Amino acid sequence: MSFVNRTGELAALDRWWSTSTGIALVWGRRRVGKTALIQRFARGKPTVFHTGAGRPLADELRILTDEATKVADLERRNARIRPFTDWDDALAGLADVRSPSLLILDEFPELTRTYPALPSVLRAWLDRERGRTALRILVCGSAVRTMEAMQDERSPLFGRIDLPLLVHPFRPREASTMLRVLDPASRALVWGVAGGMPLYLSWWDQTEPVRSNLDRLVCAPGAPMLTEGQLVLATEGESGELGGLVLRAIAAGRTKHHEIEQAVRAEPARTLDRLAELRLVERVVPITENPRRTKRTVYRIADNFLRFWLTLVERHRGEIERGLGGSIVGSIERGLDDHMGAAWEEAFRDHLRHLAVTGQMPEEVEAIGPWWDRDGENEIDAVALAGVDQAAILVGEAKWARGVNGARIVSSLTAKAGQLPAVRKHLELAVCAREEIKKPPPGARTYSAVDLFP
């Protein structure tokens, strides 16, 4: 899998390398591409790369010594005869480097599991050597809760982390760079199924039709995407069985707090908080309301792949494992259009945010999101707010359809926009379809997959 994107993350790491003497902390969910990122950053730098694997301390230190002697000039150090005796010894030995060198401790939570005092050892070493050594330390991990706790004021490393870098899944425009063989509409579909995880995107064979990919990735016993969904639930939820129940309830359409509570027969507040922190679940409120005060919160599965797996794949998992996938693949393929509705709307909002950041909006936009009235009868897929009065400067509708009637959608949008609390006199209207907007009214913005997935 070739390395693409991550220009912002690499720039942040380069600044840290050039100017900082503290630790860099890189974290994010499994499969998000952290290791590829730090390997790319380390290219051309003297690097000791050590990955924690939950080994006994003596084994970790022996392997670290062997890795270090390949890079650093460790005087009188023979990895087999005299490996590092403890982490203090390891850091002291590596600190003697004369030119800037990098120590990467990947899967750091695995190292602290066998040696809980490691963060305190790192703190003491930093306080003693900071500004005196050419060694830079980068800590990386997938256990999101553990990695975030390292930045808490009660953590030994509080105040010693100069770069906290959370690695996110690819957004639509970023995912497109991995799908160059496909046409824009097909790129959108793959992102809607695989989400923004680079590994999942790399699994998709761009020379094969959708059905063939689903057959290979989903509908065969042990298929990558078939097993990956269960693995995500087991390793990312960090909320035990209740986390899986909450995710399944939301995927089944129980999107309000009391509906989720009734479905799981337990108070889900803390679990929802954790799932939101992991970006598996998203809290959504009408964009014109205060998230802290409104009672109109709904929850949605934020990860495209997980939503695809929970809504279209999981119920067939047992039969696929028994060999019935060949007759199930058609059902999953037919369900993709319904599945893509929510993903397409989010891709549309993401594109509008890109336009706002790049100065292609009439005013400085402060928020973009969906809106719906109290009865839920009128909904707008995207509303852009600006100014002190938080007035709407643009409203838009996105349809996962090959073509739409632009005039009809704009007429409906205009009527619904009249119910917003504050609207600019020169309100802009936007229509988004997969391929074509027919009869677009003069002045209306029109977008398609060519724009969202360039």
N, C-alpha and C positions, 0 to 999 in steps of 0.2 A: 504494500500500500504506500503510494507516494505521499510526501508531506505537502499539504496545501493550507492556505489561510494562516491564522494565528499571528498576523503581522503586529497587532496591538500587544499581544502577550509577549512576543519576542522583543518588541521595543521596550516594554516595561522591564523585562529581565536584563536587557543590555544596559539600561540606565542603572539598575541595581548593581550590576557587575562593575560599572565604571565609577560609581559614586559612593556606594554603601560599604559599611563594615559589619553590618548586622546580618541576620538570617533572612533568607527568602523562603516563604511558605507557599507551596503550590498544592492546591487540592481540588477535588471535584469527583463526580461519580465515576464508577467503573466504566470503562470503554470510551470515556470522553476524549482520550488522546493526551493525557498528561505525560506519560512516558515518552511518547513521540515528540512532544513539545520540548521537554527538557533535554532529550538527546540532540535535537536540532540546535538548541541553545548552546549545548556543551561542545558542539563540533568545533574543532580547532583549538580548544582550551585543554590544558593539562587537567584531566578529570579522574577522580576516583569515584566510581559509580557502584554503590552498594545497595542491594535490594533486600529488605528484611523479609524473612520467611518463617518467623516463629521458631527459629532454631534455638537450641540451648546457647547461652551466652558465649561459652568457650568456642563453639562452632562458628557463631557470627563473627567473633573477633579474629579467628584463624582465617576465615575467608576474606575479611576486610584487610588483614595484613597482606595476604597474597595479592589482592587487587591493588593495594597501595604501593607495594614494591615495584609494580609494573610502571608506575607513574612518577612517584616521588623518590627522591634520593634519601632513603632512610639509612643513615649511617649505622653500621654494626647490627643491622636488623636482618635476620634470616627468618623468613616466614615459617619454615618448617621447624627450625630449632627454637626460635624465640618469637612467637607471635605476640601481638598486643595482649597484655594481661587484663586490662579493663578499659572502659571507655575514656577514663582520664589519660591513660597511657596512649591510647590511640590518637586522641586529639592533640596531646603534647607532641607526639611524633610527627603528625601531619602538619602542625603549626610551624615547623622548622623550614618549610619550603621557602625558597628565595624569590621565586617569581610567582605572579598571581596564579593560583590553582583553585580548583573547584572540587568540593566534596559533596556528592549527592547522596542523600539517605532516602531512598525510595521505599514506599510502604512503611513509613515511619511508625504507624501504630503497631505493626508487627514487632518492631524493635522494642517499643515500650512495654509490650505485653510480656516479654521475657526479662526486661530490665526497666521497671517503672521509674527508676531514678534518673533515666537518661535526660529528660528535659532539665532537671536541676543541674546535672553535670554540664550540659551545654551552656546553661546560664552562667555557671561559675567560670567556664572557659572563656566565654565572651567577655565577661567583666574583667578578666585578667589579661586577655590577649587582644581585645578590640583596639585597632589602630596600630598594633605592633606586628601583626602577622599578615602575610599575603594570601592566606587561605580564606576562601569564601565557602559558606555552607548553605546548601539548598535542601530543604526538607519537603518531601512530597508524600501524599497519601490519598487513599480512596474512602476511608472511613470519615465521612463528612462531619459527623457530630464530634468525633475525637479531634479532628483537625481544627474545627472552629473553636473548640474548647481551649485549644492552645493559645488563643488570642485573648482569652478572658483575663480580667485583672487578677484573678486568683491563681493563674497559671504561672509556673516558674519563668516562662519565656515572655511574659507580658512586658512590653516596652523594648524587647530585643529583636522584634521582627520588623525589618525595614520594608519588606515587600510582601504583603498578603495578596496572593493571586488566585482567585477562584476561576477555574476553567469551565466554561459553559459549553453545552452542545452547540453545533453549528446552527445559525439562523438560515433562512431560505437562500439568501444571496451567497452565503458561504457554502452551503450544501451544493449549490449549483456547480461550484468549481470541481467537485468530485464526480459530476455527472455530465461531463462535456459531450459525450457521444449521443446523449438523448436530446430530443426536442424539449423546449421549455415546459410544455404541458406534462410530459412524461417525468421531467425532473420534479415537478410539483407533486405528482402521484407518489414517486419514490420517497420524497421527503415526508409526505403524509403517512406513509407506511413505516418507514425506517426511522423517522425522526432525525435528530441532528447528530446522532452518534457516528463518528467517522467509521468505526469498525462495521456497523450495520450497513452504512452506505456502500462500503467497499465490498460487501457480500453480494450486492446486486449486480448481475451480469447485464451490462448495458447493450449487449448484442442479441439478447434473447427477449421474447415477449413477456408481458406481465405474468401470464398464466404459467409459463415455464419457470419463472423465478419463484412464484408462489409454490409451485409443485416441489421445487428443490429446497427452498428455504423454510417452508412451513409444513408441507403436506407429506413428509416422509418421516418414518420413525427416526428419532434422534436428530431431526433437521435443526440447523442453527437457530432459527427464529422460534421454532417450536419450544426448544429447551430454554432459550434465553429469557422468555417472559417469566417462567417460573423462577429462574435465577434472579431476575430483577426483584421480584416480590420477596424472595428469601434474603437477599443481601442488601437491598437499598432501602426498604421500608423502615428498618430499624425500630419497628413498632410491634414486632411479633405478629401473631395471628390476627390481632385487631387491625393492623395496618392493611393486610390483605382484604379483610372484610370491608373496610371503609372504601378502599379502591374499587372493589367489585360493586359496592352499592352505588357509588358515583357513576361508574361505567354503565350501570343499569338504569340510569336516569333519576336516581334519588339525589338531587343536587342541593337541597336545602338542609340546614343543620338538623332540624327535627326529623326530616325524612331519613337522613343517615342514621340518626340515633335509633329510630324505630327499626331500621333494617338490621343493625348490628347488635341491638339490645344492650347498648353500653354508651356511656358518655364519650363522644369522639373528639372533644375539643383538643386535647393534648396531641392526639394522634394526627389530627388535621394540621396542627401547627408544625409537627415534625415533617409531614409529607409536603407541606408548603415550603419549608426550608430546603428540602431536597429537590424542589421544583418538579415533583411528580404530580402534585395537585396545585391548582391555582384558585385563589379567592377572587371572585369577580363581583363587582358592584356596578351599578349604572355610573358612567363616567362623571356625571354631574353631582354625585353624592359624596359625602365625606366617608371614607372607608371605616373610620373609627366610630362613627355615630349611626350609620345606617343599619337597619335590620333587614335590608334587602340583599344580603350576601348569598351568592350561590357558589358552588364548587364545581370545578371541571378537571378532568384528567389533563394535565399540561403536557405530558410527554406523548408525542404522536405514536411511537412504537408501542408503548404500554397500553394506550387506548385501543389501538388496532388489535393487540393481543387479547385484551380483556373482552372486547365486544365481538370480534369475529373469529378468534382462534381457540380460546380456552375451552369453550363448550364442546369443541370437536377433538380435543387433545387425546382423550382416551381411544377414540376410534382411529385416529391417525396413527397412534402407536401400535394399534392392532393391524395396520395395513390398509385401512380404508381411505387413505388420503387421496387416491386418484379420483374418487367419486365425490370428494368433499371440496376439492380445489375450486370447482365451478361456483359453489355456493359462496365461498370466501371472495372470489373475484367479483361476483354480482353485488356483494355488499360494500364494495369499495366506494361507490358513488355516494352512498349515504354517509359512510365514514369520513369522506373527504370534506364534507360541508364545514365542519368546525375548523379543520386544519387550514382550509382555503381562506376562511375569514381571518384567522390569525396571521396568515402570510400576507394578507391585504393590509392589516393594521401594521405589521412589521415594515411593509414597504412605505406606508405613510410616515412612519417614524424615520425611516431613512431619508425621505424627502425633506422632513422637518430639519433633521440634523445637517443636511447638505444645503440648506437655505432655499429650498424650492417650495416654500409655503409663503403666503402673503404676510404673515406675522410670525413672531417667535412662539412656537407651540409649547404649551406647558403640560399637556396630557392628551393621550389618544386612547380611546377604548370604546367598548360597546355601550349602548343605552337602551333601556326599556322602561315603559311606563308602569304605574303601580298595578294595573290589571294584567300586564304582560301581553296585551294585545298588539301593541305597537313596539317594534324593535328596530334599532338602527345598528348595523354592524360596526361602524366606525364613526366616532365624533371627535373632532380635533378642537381643543379648547385653547384660548389665548387671552392674555390681558388680566388685569386685576379683577375684572368682573367675570372671569372664566366664561366668556361667551364663545359659542360655537362659531368657528370660522369655516369649517368644512364638515359635511356629512357624506357618508359613502355606504354603498351596498355591494357585497361580493357574492356571486353565485357560481357554484361549481357546475357550470353548464357550458357546453361548447359555444353557445351564442345566446345573447339575451337582447330584449328590446329596450334600448337605452331610454327612449322617451317615456315608456311606461314606468320604468324604475325611478327616473328622475321625478315624475309626477307624484309617485308614492312617497319618495324621500322628502319632497317639499312639504307635503301634508304632515308627515310625522315630525319634521323639524320644527313646525309651528308649536309643538308642545314642549320644546326644550325651554329651560328657565331663561336663558339669554342667548340671543342669536345676532351675529353681525348683519348689518344691512346688506352687505354684498357677500352673502353666504355662498361658498363654493360647493358644488355637487360632484360626486365621484361615483363611477360605475365600474365594476370589475367582473370580468367573465374569463373563462378558461382561454378562449381563443378570439371571440369576436363580439363587439357591441354594435348592434344594428340600430339605425336611426338615432344616433346620439344627438341630443339637443346642443345647439351652439353654446360654447363656453363651458360645457361639462367636461370634467376630467374623465378619461377612459383608460383603463388598464387591463392587461391580460397577463398570461404566464410569461410572455416575453419580457415584461417589465419586472415581475416579481421574482422570476428565476432566470436572470440573464446569463 
